[in-house]
Amino acid sequence: MPTVVNCPTCKAQVEWTATSKFKPFCSERCKLIDLGDWASEKHAIPVKPEFDAESLDALGYDEADFFKDN
Ligand SMILES: [Zn+2]
């Protein structure tokens, strides 16, 4: 079974595959909505500058798990 994540914008299930062009979003629309949220500073959660896939690995997460938690 493919890994499935939830679209951060609409929570639709999205297959985490090479062909999922907008992952973790389900569509370009949801991707743009999310970017718009960032631009308007709705996301108040501070992001550590060192936050990246490597630090997630160090904490025992993989990217798919990270997005599921959202
Ligand atoms: Zn969506």
N, CA, C, O and the ligand as a Tripos MOL2 file, in Angstrom:
@<TRIPOS>MOLECULE
protein
  281   279    71     0     0
PROTEIN
NO_CHARGES

@<TRIPOS>ATOM
      1 N           0.8420   -1.2120    0.0000 N.3       1 MET1
      2 CA          0.0000    0.0000    0.0000 C.3       1 MET1
      3 C           0.8680    1.2480    0.0000 C.2       1 MET1
      4 O           1.8830    1.2920    0.6950 O.2       1 MET1
      5 N           0.4890    2.2550   -0.7610 N.am      2 PRO2
      6 CA          1.2590    3.5060   -0.7420 C.3       2 PRO2
      7 C           1.0450    4.2310    0.5840 C.2       2 PRO2
      8 O           0.0270    4.0560    1.2530 O.2       2 PRO2
      9 N           2.0240    5.0410    0.9410 N.am      3 THR3
     10 CA          1.8590    5.9050    2.0990 C.3       3 THR3
     11 C           0.8230    6.9710    1.7740 C.2       3 THR3
     12 O           0.8330    7.5550    0.6900 O.2       3 THR3
     13 N          -0.0560    7.2140    2.7130 N.am      4 VAL4
     14 CA         -1.1000    8.2210    2.5080 C.3       4 VAL4
     15 C          -0.9580    9.3020    3.5720 C.2       4 VAL4
     16 O          -0.8160    9.0060    4.7590 O.2       4 VAL4
     17 N          -0.9970   10.5320    3.1430 N.am      5 VAL5
     18 CA         -0.9430   11.6560    4.0830 C.3       5 VAL5
     19 C          -2.2270   12.4650    3.9210 C.2       5 VAL5
     20 O          -2.9450   12.3290    2.9310 O.2       5 VAL5
     21 N          -2.4960   13.3040    4.9080 N.am      6 ASN6
     22 CA         -3.6660   14.1740    4.8030 C.3       6 ASN6
     23 C          -3.2530   15.5330    4.2600 C.2       6 ASN6
     24 O          -2.2780   16.1240    4.7240 O.2       6 ASN6
     25 N          -3.9780   16.0120    3.3040 N.am      7 CYS7
     26 CA         -3.7350   17.3490    2.7710 C.3       7 CYS7
     27 C          -3.8120   18.3560    3.9330 C.2       7 CYS7
     28 O          -4.8150   18.3910    4.6450 O.2       7 CYS7
     29 N          -2.7720   19.1660    4.1290 N.am      8 PRO8
     30 CA         -2.7790   20.1200    5.2470 C.3       8 PRO8
     31 C          -3.8980   21.1520    5.1420 C.2       8 PRO8
     32 O          -4.2880   21.7430    6.1490 O.2       8 PRO8
     33 N          -4.4040   21.3680    3.9680 N.am      9 THR9
     34 CA         -5.4310   22.3930    3.7830 C.3       9 THR9
     35 C          -6.8310   21.8370    3.9710 C.2       9 THR9
     36 O          -7.6120   22.3730    4.7570 O.2       9 THR9
     37 N          -7.1560   20.7710    3.2590 N.am     10 CYS10
     38 CA         -8.5400   20.2820    3.2930 C.3      10 CYS10
     39 C          -8.6620   18.9170    3.9540 C.2      10 CYS10
     40 O          -9.7670   18.3940    4.1010 O.2      10 CYS10
     41 N          -7.5230   18.3300    4.3560 N.am     11 LYS11
     42 CA         -7.5020   17.0410    5.0620 C.3      11 LYS11
     43 C          -7.8790   15.8540    4.1910 C.2      11 LYS11
     44 O          -8.0900   14.7540    4.7020 O.2      11 LYS11
     45 N          -7.9640   16.0620    2.8950 N.am     12 ALA12
     46 CA         -8.2070   14.9340    2.0040 C.3      12 ALA12
     47 C          -6.9960   14.0100    2.0300 C.2      12 ALA12
     48 O          -5.8740   14.4590    2.2650 O.2      12 ALA12
     49 N          -7.2150   12.7380    1.7930 N.am     13 GLN13
     50 CA         -6.1010   11.8080    1.7850 C.3      13 GLN13
     51 C          -5.3580   11.8900    0.4560 C.2      13 GLN13
     52 O          -5.9620   11.9000   -0.6170 O.2      13 GLN13
     53 N          -4.0280   11.9470    0.5600 N.am     14 VAL14
     54 CA         -3.1800   12.1090   -0.6120 C.3      14 VAL14
     55 C          -2.1390   11.0020   -0.6050 C.2      14 VAL14
     56 O          -1.4530   10.8030    0.3970 O.2      14 VAL14
     57 N          -2.0130   10.2800   -1.7170 N.am     15 GLU15
     58 CA         -0.9820    9.2560   -1.7930 C.3      15 GLU15
     59 C           0.3830    9.8960   -1.9400 C.2      15 GLU15
     60 O           0.5810   10.7770   -2.7770 O.2      15 GLU15
     61 N           1.3290    9.4470   -1.1160 N.am     16 TRP16
     62 CA          2.6860    9.9930   -1.1140 C.3      16 TRP16
     63 C           3.5110    9.2290   -2.1490 C.2      16 TRP16
     64 O           4.2330    8.2880   -1.8220 O.2      16 TRP16
     65 N           3.3850    9.6530   -3.3900 N.am     17 THR17
     66 CA          4.0900    8.9750   -4.4800 C.3      17 THR17
     67 C           4.7960    9.9940   -5.3530 C.2      17 THR17
     68 O           4.5480   11.1960   -5.2540 O.2      17 THR17
     69 N           5.6800    9.4970   -6.2080 N.am     18 ALA18
     70 CA          6.4320   10.3810   -7.0930 C.3      18 ALA18
     71 C           5.5170   11.1340   -8.0450 C.2      18 ALA18
     72 O           5.8710   12.2030   -8.5420 O.2      18 ALA18
     73 N           4.3600   10.5830   -8.2940 N.am     19 THR19
     74 CA          3.4460   11.2200   -9.2380 C.3      19 THR19
     75 C           2.4800   12.1850   -8.5660 C.2      19 THR19
     76 O           1.6870   12.8430   -9.2400 O.2      19 THR19
     77 N           2.5420   12.2720   -7.2330 N.am     20 SER20
     78 CA          1.6810   13.2240   -6.5270 C.3      20 SER20
     79 C           2.3410   14.5930   -6.5740 C.2      20 SER20
     80 O           3.1310   14.9530   -5.7010 O.2      20 SER20
     81 N           2.0110   15.3220   -7.5820 N.am     21 LYS21
     82 CA          2.7250   16.5460   -7.9220 C.3      21 LYS21
     83 C           2.6860   17.5800   -6.8060 C.2      21 LYS21
     84 O           3.6430   18.3330   -6.6250 O.2      21 LYS21
     85 N           1.5980   17.6230   -6.0640 N.am     22 PHE22
     86 CA          1.4210   18.7090   -5.0980 C.3      22 PHE22
     87 C           1.5540   18.2380   -3.6620 C.2      22 PHE22
     88 O           1.2110   18.9700   -2.7340 O.2      22 PHE22
     89 N           2.0550   17.0080   -3.4660 N.am     23 LYS23
     90 CA          2.1350   16.4770   -2.1150 C.3      23 LYS23
     91 C           2.9250   17.4040   -1.1930 C.2      23 LYS23
     92 O           3.9010   17.9960   -1.6540 O.2      23 LYS23
     93 N           2.5710   17.5620    0.0520 N.am     24 PRO24
     94 CA          1.4970   16.8080    0.7180 C.3      24 PRO24
     95 C           0.0930   17.3340    0.4460 C.2      24 PRO24
     96 O          -0.8680   16.8770    1.0650 O.2      24 PRO24
     97 N          -0.0340   18.2740   -0.4580 N.am     25 PHE25
     98 CA         -1.3620   18.7980   -0.7590 C.3      25 PHE25
     99 C          -2.0440   17.9240   -1.8050 C.2      25 PHE25
    100 O          -1.3790   17.2080   -2.5540 O.2      25 PHE25
    101 N          -3.3770   17.9870   -1.8510 N.am     26 CYS26
    102 CA         -4.1190   17.1530   -2.7950 C.3      26 CYS26
    103 C          -4.1720   17.8130   -4.1570 C.2      26 CYS26
    104 O          -4.4390   17.1460   -5.1570 O.2      26 CYS26
    105 N          -3.9230   19.1060   -4.2140 N.am     27 SER27
    106 CA         -4.0970   19.8290   -5.4730 C.3      27 SER27
    107 C          -3.3310   21.1320   -5.4210 C.2      27 SER27
    108 O          -2.9120   21.5780   -4.3530 O.2      27 SER27
    109 N          -3.1510   21.7350   -6.5760 N.am     28 GLU28
    110 CA         -2.4830   23.0310   -6.6120 C.3      28 GLU28
    111 C          -3.2660   24.0620   -5.8070 C.2      28 GLU28
    112 O          -2.6850   24.9270   -5.1520 O.2      28 GLU28
    113 N          -4.5790   23.9600   -5.8650 N.am     29 ARG29
    114 CA         -5.4370   24.9010   -5.1380 C.3      29 ARG29
    115 C          -5.1010   24.8890   -3.6390 C.2      29 ARG29
    116 O          -4.9130   25.9420   -3.0280 O.2      29 ARG29
    117 N          -5.0290   23.6960   -3.0640 N.am     30 CYS30
    118 CA         -4.7570   23.6010   -1.6290 C.3      30 CYS30
    119 C          -3.3450   24.0860   -1.3230 C.2      30 CYS30
    120 O          -3.1130   24.7000   -0.2820 O.2      30 CYS30
    121 N          -2.4140   23.8190   -2.2110 N.am     31 LYS31
    122 CA         -1.0450   24.2760   -2.0050 C.3      31 LYS31
    123 C          -1.0010   25.8080   -1.9580 C.2      31 LYS31
    124 O          -0.3440   26.3970   -1.1000 O.2      31 LYS31
    125 N          -1.7030   26.4260   -2.8820 N.am     32 LEU32
    126 CA         -1.7110   27.8910   -2.9360 C.3      32 LEU32
    127 C          -2.4220   28.4910   -1.7310 C.2      32 LEU32
    128 O          -2.0130   29.5320   -1.2160 O.2      32 LEU32
    129 N          -3.4860   27.8340   -1.2820 N.am     33 ILE33
    130 CA         -4.1900   28.3050   -0.0870 C.3      33 ILE33
    131 C          -3.2420   28.2900    1.1030 C.2      33 ILE33
    132 O          -3.1970   29.2360    1.8880 O.2      33 ILE33
    133 N          -2.4790   27.1960    1.2260 N.am     34 ASP34
    134 CA         -1.5660   27.0890    2.3670 C.3      34 ASP34
    135 C          -0.4720   28.1500    2.2900 C.2      34 ASP34
    136 O          -0.1320   28.7720    3.2960 O.2      34 ASP34
    137 N           0.0720   28.3540    1.1030 N.am     35 LEU35
    138 CA          1.0940   29.3920    0.9500 C.3      35 LEU35
    139 C           0.5160   30.7610    1.2950 C.2      35 LEU35
    140 O           1.2000   31.6070    1.8710 O.2      35 LEU35
    141 N          -0.7530   30.9700    0.9370 N.am     36 GLY36
    142 CA         -1.4160   32.2190    1.2740 C.3      36 GLY36
    143 C          -1.5250   32.4050    2.7670 C.2      36 GLY36
    144 O          -1.3640   33.5120    3.2820 O.2      36 GLY36
    145 N          -1.8030   31.3000    3.4710 N.am     37 ASP37
    146 CA         -1.8670   31.3760    4.9290 C.3      37 ASP37
    147 C          -0.5350   31.7980    5.5140 C.2      37 ASP37
    148 O          -0.4830   32.6330    6.4170 O.2      37 ASP37
    149 N           0.5510   31.2190    4.9950 N.am     38 TRP38
    150 CA          1.8620   31.6030    5.4900 C.3      38 TRP38
    151 C           2.1070   33.0840    5.2440 C.2      38 TRP38
    152 O           2.6150   33.7960    6.1110 O.2      38 TRP38
    153 N           1.7410   33.5360    4.0570 N.am     39 ALA39
    154 CA          1.9940   34.9310    3.6980 C.3      39 ALA39
    155 C           1.2360   35.8810    4.6010 C.2      39 ALA39
    156 O           1.7140   36.9750    4.8990 O.2      39 ALA39
    157 N           0.0510   35.4650    5.0390 N.am     40 SER40
    158 CA         -0.7430   36.3400    5.8980 C.3      40 SER40
    159 C          -0.4970   36.0580    7.3800 C.2      40 SER40
    160 O          -1.2030   36.5780    8.2440 O.2      40 SER40
    161 N           0.5000   35.2390    7.6620 N.am     41 GLU41
    162 CA          0.9590   34.9730    9.0240 C.3      41 GLU41
    163 C          -0.1180   34.3580    9.9140 C.2      41 GLU41
    164 O          -0.1650   34.6210   11.1160 O.2      41 GLU41
    165 N          -0.9790   33.5400    9.3200 N.am     42 LYS42
    166 CA         -1.9240   32.7880   10.1480 C.3      42 LYS42
    167 C          -1.1920   31.7190   10.9410 C.2      42 LYS42
    168 O          -1.6260   31.3100   12.0190 O.2      42 LYS42
    169 N          -0.0770   31.2780   10.3860 N.am     43 HIS43
    170 CA          0.7030   30.2480   11.0690 C.3      43 HIS43
    171 C           1.6100   30.9230   12.0920 C.2      43 HIS43
    172 O           2.6670   31.4520   11.7480 O.2      43 HIS43
    173 N           1.1960   30.8970   13.3150 N.am     44 ALA44
    174 CA          1.9380   31.6010   14.3600 C.3      44 ALA44
    175 C           2.9790   30.7050   15.0220 C.2      44 ALA44
    176 O           3.7710   31.1710   15.8410 O.2      44 ALA44
    177 N           2.9800   29.4190   14.6670 N.am     45 ILE45
    178 CA          3.9240   28.4990   15.2950 C.3      45 ILE45
    179 C           5.3350   28.8080   14.8100 C.2      45 ILE45
    180 O           5.5900   28.7830   13.6060 O.2      45 ILE45
    181 N           6.2550   29.0970   15.7240 N.am     46 PRO46
    182 CA          7.6250   29.3800   15.2860 C.3      46 PRO46
    183 C           8.2690   28.1430   14.6780 C.2      46 PRO46
    184 O           8.0660   27.0210   15.1430 O.2      46 PRO46
    185 N           9.0350   28.3670   13.6470 N.am     47 VAL47
    186 CA          9.7290   27.2670   12.9760 C.3      47 VAL47
    187 C          11.2210   27.4260   13.2340 C.2      47 VAL47
    188 O          11.8120   28.4690   12.9510 O.2      47 VAL47
    189 N          11.8050   26.3880   13.7680 N.am     48 LYS48
    190 CA         13.2420   26.4460   14.0210 C.3      48 LYS48
    191 C          14.0060   26.4990   12.7010 C.2      48 LYS48
    192 O          13.6700   25.7720   11.7650 O.2      48 LYS48
    193 N          15.0100   27.3340   12.6160 N.am     49 PRO49
    194 CA         15.7550   27.4490   11.3630 C.3      49 PRO49
    195 C          16.4390   26.1480   10.9610 C.2      49 PRO49
    196 O          16.6850   25.9100    9.7780 O.2      49 PRO49
    197 N          16.7420   25.3160   11.9350 N.am     50 GLU50
    198 CA         17.4240   24.0650   11.6030 C.3      50 GLU50
    199 C          16.4410   22.9400   11.2660 C.2      50 GLU50
    200 O          16.8420   21.8010   11.0280 O.2      50 GLU50
    201 N          15.1520   23.2780   11.2510 N.am     51 PHE51
    202 CA         14.1270   22.2830   10.9830 C.3      51 PHE51
    203 C          14.2270   21.7850    9.5480 C.2      51 PHE51
    204 O          14.0460   22.5550    8.6040 O.2      51 PHE51
    205 N          14.5090   20.5260    9.3880 N.am     52 ASP52
    206 CA         14.5850   19.9470    8.0470 C.3      52 ASP52
    207 C          14.4570   18.4320    8.1500 C.2      52 ASP52
    208 O          14.2970   17.8840    9.2400 O.2      52 ASP52
    209 N          14.5280   17.7790    7.0270 N.am     53 ALA53
    210 CA         14.3310   16.3310    7.0200 C.3      53 ALA53
    211 C          15.3680   15.6280    7.8880 C.2      53 ALA53
    212 O          15.0620   14.6180    8.5230 O.2      53 ALA53
    213 N          16.5830   16.1500    7.9190 N.am     54 GLU54
    214 CA         17.6270   15.4990    8.7130 C.3      54 GLU54
    215 C          17.3310   15.5680   10.1980 C.2      54 GLU54
    216 O          17.5360   14.5930   10.9210 O.2      54 GLU54
    217 N          16.8460   16.7250   10.6610 N.am     55 SER55
    218 CA         16.5450   16.8180   12.0790 C.3      55 SER55
    219 C          15.3300   15.9690   12.4200 C.2      55 SER55
    220 O          15.2390   15.4410   13.5280 O.2      55 SER55
    221 N          14.4100   15.8330   11.5000 N.am     56 LEU56
    222 CA         13.2920   14.9160   11.7330 C.3      56 LEU56
    223 C          13.8050   13.4990   11.8860 C.2      56 LEU56
    224 O          13.3720   12.7700   12.7790 O.2      56 LEU56
    225 N          14.7150   13.1090   11.0280 N.am     57 ASP57
    226 CA         15.3100   11.7770   11.1320 C.3      57 ASP57
    227 C          15.9730   11.5830   12.4780 C.2      57 ASP57
    228 O          15.8500   10.5250   13.0950 O.2      57 ASP57
    229 N          16.6800   12.6120   12.9330 N.am     58 ALA58
    230 CA         17.3780   12.5230   14.2130 C.3      58 ALA58
    231 C          16.3970   12.3240   15.3560 C.2      58 ALA58
    232 O          16.7340   11.7110   16.3680 O.2      58 ALA58
    233 N          15.1830   12.8410   15.1970 N.am     59 LEU59
    234 CA         14.1540   12.7020   16.2220 C.3      59 LEU59
    235 C          13.3460   11.4220   16.0470 C.2      59 LEU59
    236 O          12.4590   11.1220   16.8460 O.2      59 LEU59
    237 N          13.6610   10.6740   14.9960 N.am     60 GLY60
    238 CA         12.9740    9.4130   14.7850 C.3      60 GLY60
    239 C          11.7160    9.5290   13.9570 C.2      60 GLY60
    240 O          10.9220    8.5890   13.9180 O.2      60 GLY60
    241 N          11.5110   10.6480   13.2970 N.am     61 TYR61
    242 CA         10.3610   10.8050   12.4100 C.3      61 TYR61
    243 C          10.7990   10.5920   10.9700 C.2      61 TYR61
    244 O          11.9630   10.7770   10.6160 O.2      61 TYR61
    245 N           9.8330   10.1970   10.1550 N.am     62 ASP62
    246 CA         10.0750   10.3900    8.7360 C.3      62 ASP62
    247 C           9.0350   11.3870    8.2390 C.2      62 ASP62
    248 O           8.0870   11.7070    8.9560 O.2      62 ASP62
    249 N           9.2030   11.8640    7.0490 N.am     63 GLU63
    250 CA          8.3320   12.9390    6.5780 C.3      63 GLU63
    251 C           6.8660   12.5600    6.5780 C.2      63 GLU63
    252 O           6.0040   13.3660    6.9290 O.2      63 GLU63
    253 N           6.5910   11.3400    6.1860 N.am     64 ALA64
    254 CA          5.1820   10.9140    6.1220 C.3      64 ALA64
    255 C           4.5440   10.9640    7.5010 C.2      64 ALA64
    256 O           3.4040   11.4110    7.6340 O.2      64 ALA64
    257 N           5.2590   10.5110    8.5370 N.am     65 ASP65
    258 CA          4.7230   10.5650    9.8930 C.3      65 ASP65
    259 C           4.4710   12.0010   10.3090 C.2      65 ASP65
    260 O           3.4680   12.3140   10.9510 O.2      65 ASP65
    261 N           5.3940   12.8620    9.9350 N.am     66 PHE66
    262 CA          5.2650   14.2700   10.2980 C.3      66 PHE66
    263 C           3.9720   14.8410    9.7400 C.2      66 PHE66
    264 O           3.2360   15.5180   10.4580 O.2      66 PHE66
    265 N           3.6910   14.5840    8.4970 N.am     67 PHE67
    266 CA          2.5040   15.1740    7.8950 C.3      67 PHE67
    267 C           1.2430   14.5330    8.4200 C.2      67 PHE67
    268 O           0.2180   15.2100    8.5070 O.2      67 PHE67
    269 N           1.2650   13.2700    8.7730 N.am     68 LYS68
    270 CA          0.0850   12.6310    9.3560 C.3      68 LYS68
    271 C          -0.3310   13.3250   10.6390 C.2      68 LYS68
    272 O          -1.5220   13.4330   10.9290 O.2      68 LYS68
    273 N           0.6370   13.7960   11.4100 N.am     69 ASP69
    274 CA          0.3300   14.4330   12.6840 C.3      69 ASP69
    275 C          -0.3580   15.7700   12.5080 C.2      69 ASP69
    276 O          -0.9820   16.2730   13.4430 O.2      69 ASP69
    277 N          -0.2560   16.3460   11.3370 N.am     70 ASN70
    278 CA         -0.9750   17.6020   11.0990 C.3      70 ASN70
    279 C          -2.4280   17.2710   10.8280 C.2      70 ASN70
    280 O          -3.2340   18.1720   10.5990 O.2      70 ASN70
    281 ZN         -6.5640   19.5650   -0.2550 Zn       71 ZN71
@<TRIPOS>BOND
     1     1     2 1
     2     2     3 1
     3     3     4 2
     4     3     5 am
     5     5     6 1
     6     6     7 1
     7     7     8 2
     8     7     9 am
     9     9    10 1
    10    10    11 1
    11    11    12 2
    12    11    13 am
    13    13    14 1
    14    14    15 1
    15    15    16 2
    16    15    17 am
    17    17    18 1
    18    18    19 1
    19    19    20 2
    20    19    21 am
    21    21    22 1
    22    22    23 1
    23    23    24 2
    24    23    25 am
    25    25    26 1
    26    26    27 1
    27    27    28 2
    28    27    29 am
    29    29    30 1
    30    30    31 1
    31    31    32 2
    32    31    33 am
    33    33    34 1
    34    34    35 1
    35    35    36 2
    36    35    37 am
    37    37    38 1
    38    38    39 1
    39    39    40 2
    40    39    41 am
    41    41    42 1
    42    42    43 1
    43    43    44 2
    44    43    45 am
    45    45    46 1
    46    46    47 1
    47    47    48 2
    48    47    49 am
    49    49    50 1
    50    50    51 1
    51    51    52 2
    52    51    53 am
    53    53    54 1
    54    54    55 1
    55    55    56 2
    56    55    57 am
    57    57    58 1
    58    58    59 1
    59    59    60 2
    60    59    61 am
    61    61    62 1
    62    62    63 1
    63    63    64 2
    64    63    65 am
    65    65    66 1
    66    66    67 1
    67    67    68 2
    68    67    69 am
    69    69    70 1
    70    70    71 1
    71    71    72 2
    72    71    73 am
    73    73    74 1
    74    74    75 1
    75    75    76 2
    76    75    77 am
    77    77    78 1
    78    78    79 1
    79    79    80 2
    80    79    81 am
    81    81    82 1
    82    82    83 1
    83    83    84 2
    84    83    85 am
    85    85    86 1
    86    86    87 1
    87    87    88 2
    88    87    89 am
    89    89    90 1
    90    90    91 1
    91    91    92 2
    92    91    93 am
    93    93    94 1
    94    94    95 1
    95    95    96 2
    96    95    97 am
    97    97    98 1
    98    98    99 1
    99    99   100 2
   100    99   101 am
   101   101   102 1
   102   102   103 1
   103   103   104 2
   104   103   105 am
   105   105   106 1
   106   106   107 1
   107   107   108 2
   108   107   109 am
   109   109   110 1
   110   110   111 1
   111   111   112 2
   112   111   113 am
   113   113   114 1
   114   114   115 1
   115   115   116 2
   116   115   117 am
   117   117   118 1
   118   118   119 1
   119   119   120 2
   120   119   121 am
   121   121   122 1
   122   122   123 1
   123   123   124 2
   124   123   125 am
   125   125   126 1
   126   126   127 1
   127   127   128 2
   128   127   129 am
   129   129   130 1
   130   130   131 1
   131   131   132 2
   132   131   133 am
   133   133   134 1
   134   134   135 1
   135   135   136 2
   136   135   137 am
   137   137   138 1
   138   138   139 1
   139   139   140 2
   140   139   141 am
   141   141   142 1
   142   142   143 1
   143   143   144 2
   144   143   145 am
   145   145   146 1
   146   146   147 1
   147   147   148 2
   148   147   149 am
   149   149   150 1
   150   150   151 1
   151   151   152 2
   152   151   153 am
   153   153   154 1
   154   154   155 1
   155   155   156 2
   156   155   157 am
   157   157   158 1
   158   158   159 1
   159   159   160 2
   160   159   161 am
   161   161   162 1
   162   162   163 1
   163   163   164 2
   164   163   165 am
   165   165   166 1
   166   166   167 1
   167   167   168 2
   168   167   169 am
   169   169   170 1
   170   170   171 1
   171   171   172 2
   172   171   173 am
   173   173   174 1
   174   174   175 1
   175   175   176 2
   176   175   177 am
   177   177   178 1
   178   178   179 1
   179   179   180 2
   180   179   181 am
   181   181   182 1
   182   182   183 1
   183   183   184 2
   184   183   185 am
   185   185   186 1
   186   186   187 1
   187   187   188 2
   188   187   189 am
   189   189   190 1
   190   190   191 1
   191   191   192 2
   192   191   193 am
   193   193   194 1
   194   194   195 1
   195   195   196 2
   196   195   197 am
   197   197   198 1
   198   198   199 1
   199   199   200 2
   200   199   201 am
   201   201   202 1
   202   202   203 1
   203   203   204 2
   204   203   205 am
   205   205   206 1
   206   206   207 1
   207   207   208 2
   208   207   209 am
   209   209   210 1
   210   210   211 1
   211   211   212 2
   212   211   213 am
   213   213   214 1
   214   214   215 1
   215   215   216 2
   216   215   217 am
   217   217   218 1
   218   218   219 1
   219   219   220 2
   220   219   221 am
   221   221   222 1
   222   222   223 1
   223   223   224 2
   224   223   225 am
   225   225   226 1
   226   226   227 1
   227   227   228 2
   228   227   229 am
   229   229   230 1
   230   230   231 1
   231   231   232 2
   232   231   233 am
   233   233   234 1
   234   234   235 1
   235   235   236 2
   236   235   237 am
   237   237   238 1
   238   238   239 1
   239   239   240 2
   240   239   241 am
   241   241   242 1
   242   242   243 1
   243   243   244 2
   244   243   245 am
   245   245   246 1
   246   246   247 1
   247   247   248 2
   248   247   249 am
   249   249   250 1
   250   250   251 1
   251   251   252 2
   252   251   253 am
   253   253   254 1
   254   254   255 1
   255   255   256 2
   256   255   257 am
   257   257   258 1
   258   258   259 1
   259   259   260 2
   260   259   261 am
   261   261   262 1
   262   262   263 1
   263   263   264 2
   264   263   265 am
   265   265   266 1
   266   266   267 1
   267   267   268 2
   268   267   269 am
   269   269   270 1
   270   270   271 1
   271   271   272 2
   272   271   273 am
   273   273   274 1
   274   274   275 1
   275   275   276 2
   276   275   277 am
   277   277   278 1
   278   278   279 1
   279   279   280 2
@<TRIPOS>SUBSTRUCTURE
     1 MET1         2 RESIDUE 1 A MET
     2 PRO2         6 RESIDUE 1 A PRO
     3 THR3        10 RESIDUE 1 A THR
     4 VAL4        14 RESIDUE 1 A VAL
     5 VAL5        18 RESIDUE 1 A VAL
     6 ASN6        22 RESIDUE 1 A ASN
     7 CYS7        26 RESIDUE 1 A CYS
     8 PRO8        30 RESIDUE 1 A PRO
     9 THR9        34 RESIDUE 1 A THR
    10 CYS10       38 RESIDUE 1 A CYS
    11 LYS11       42 RESIDUE 1 A LYS
    12 ALA12       46 RESIDUE 1 A ALA
    13 GLN13       50 RESIDUE 1 A GLN
    14 VAL14       54 RESIDUE 1 A VAL
    15 GLU15       58 RESIDUE 1 A GLU
    16 TRP16       62 RESIDUE 1 A TRP
    17 THR17       66 RESIDUE 1 A THR
    18 ALA18       70 RESIDUE 1 A ALA
    19 THR19       74 RESIDUE 1 A THR
    20 SER20       78 RESIDUE 1 A SER
    21 LYS21       82 RESIDUE 1 A LYS
    22 PHE22       86 RESIDUE 1 A PHE
    23 LYS23       90 RESIDUE 1 A LYS
    24 PRO24       94 RESIDUE 1 A PRO
    25 PHE25       98 RESIDUE 1 A PHE
    26 CYS26      102 RESIDUE 1 A CYS
    27 SER27      106 RESIDUE 1 A SER
    28 GLU28      110 RESIDUE 1 A GLU
    29 ARG29      114 RESIDUE 1 A ARG
    30 CYS30      118 RESIDUE 1 A CYS
    31 LYS31      122 RESIDUE 1 A LYS
    32 LEU32      126 RESIDUE 1 A LEU
    33 ILE33      130 RESIDUE 1 A ILE
    34 ASP34      134 RESIDUE 1 A ASP
    35 LEU35      138 RESIDUE 1 A LEU
    36 GLY36      142 RESIDUE 1 A GLY
    37 ASP37      146 RESIDUE 1 A ASP
    38 TRP38      150 RESIDUE 1 A TRP
    39 ALA39      154 RESIDUE 1 A ALA
    40 SER40      158 RESIDUE 1 A SER
    41 GLU41      162 RESIDUE 1 A GLU
    42 LYS42      166 RESIDUE 1 A LYS
    43 HIS43      170 RESIDUE 1 A HIS
    44 ALA44      174 RESIDUE 1 A ALA
    45 ILE45      178 RESIDUE 1 A ILE
    46 PRO46      182 RESIDUE 1 A PRO
    47 VAL47      186 RESIDUE 1 A VAL
    48 LYS48      190 RESIDUE 1 A LYS
    49 PRO49      194 RESIDUE 1 A PRO
    50 GLU50      198 RESIDUE 1 A GLU
    51 PHE51      202 RESIDUE 1 A PHE
    52 ASP52      206 RESIDUE 1 A ASP
    53 ALA53      210 RESIDUE 1 A ALA
    54 GLU54      214 RESIDUE 1 A GLU
    55 SER55      218 RESIDUE 1 A SER
    56 LEU56      222 RESIDUE 1 A LEU
    57 ASP57      226 RESIDUE 1 A ASP
    58 ALA58      230 RESIDUE 1 A ALA
    59 LEU59      234 RESIDUE 1 A LEU
    60 GLY60      238 RESIDUE 1 A GLY
    61 TYR61      242 RESIDUE 1 A TYR
    62 ASP62      246 RESIDUE 1 A ASP
    63 GLU63      250 RESIDUE 1 A GLU
    64 ALA64      254 RESIDUE 1 A ALA
    65 ASP65      258 RESIDUE 1 A ASP
    66 PHE66      262 RESIDUE 1 A PHE
    67 PHE67      266 RESIDUE 1 A PHE
    68 LYS68      270 RESIDUE 1 A LYS
    69 ASP69      274 RESIDUE 1 A ASP
    70 ASN70      278 RESIDUE 1 A ASN
    71 ZN71       281 GROUP 0 **** ****
